[in-house]
Amino acid sequence: MTQFKVYKIGPEIKFGNIDLSFTNSSLFMIISAAIICLFLYFSTKERKIIPGKLQLISEMLFNFIAKMISDTAGSKAKPYFPFIFSLFVFVLICNMVGMLPYSFTVTSHIIVTLIMALFIFFAVTVIGFLKHGFKYLSIFVPSGVPVVLLPLITVIEIISYLSRPVSLSVRLFANMMAGHTMLKVFGGFVISLGLLGGWLPLSFSVALTGLEILVAFLQAYVFAILTCIYLNDALNLHH
């Protein structure tokens, strides 16, 4: 489990009881952000009618996120495209960077995914109240529910709403942590069994690596699309 250890880089920085020291987690967040900025810069530097490889990838990514927002949250969510795009790409690149040897998987820590999820939760709640006022509370009262069941259903809806940041953060953190742990376990089997017996766990490691790359993309997609669904509830007040 040492691959998940967070350690300080450079001098210790403290403000009272708050530790703001630079860590390996901070470093790989910066690396991921730098990769995104460099990719988007070079892919859009020379915009051509017949796109090159980098421009084609960035355009496909742009269209993919735009269609996801349109399908899940509608036209009212278009102003929030930059945030959803940044969220998806950041989570995806953090996941992919974590696949490199001797790197660090930022999204394998619950504190990182929880902070992102809490920000989304509070932002969506604020948007809902700004858009609809106290009418936004009607999201907890589904239409067509018998009066007898209404108190129970309302409590369930409130609990479901409040659990959004927990489910959103745990899903990403758990998948990334479990996948990397399995890769490490099978990698250990390859070394311990040697040339004669190590071919079977090695084949599993190769298959798991391919699966983990797919999971890295899927988890970024799930994180972004759930954000769009929550945004849809806030903008369109479906209940």
Buried (B, 14 or more C-beta within 10 A) or exposed (E): EEBBEBEEEEEEEEEEEEEEBBBBBBBBBEBBBEBBEEBBEEBEEEEEEEBEEBBEEBBEBBEBBBEBBBEBBBEBBEEBBEBBBBBBBBBBBBBBBBBEEEBBBBBBBBEBBBEBBBEBBEBBBEBBBEBBEEEBBEBBEBEEEEEEEEEEBBEEBEEEBEEBBBEBBBBBBBBBBEBBBBBBEBBEBBEEBEEEEBEEBBEBBEEBBEEBBEBBBEBBBBBBBBBBBBBBBBBBBEE
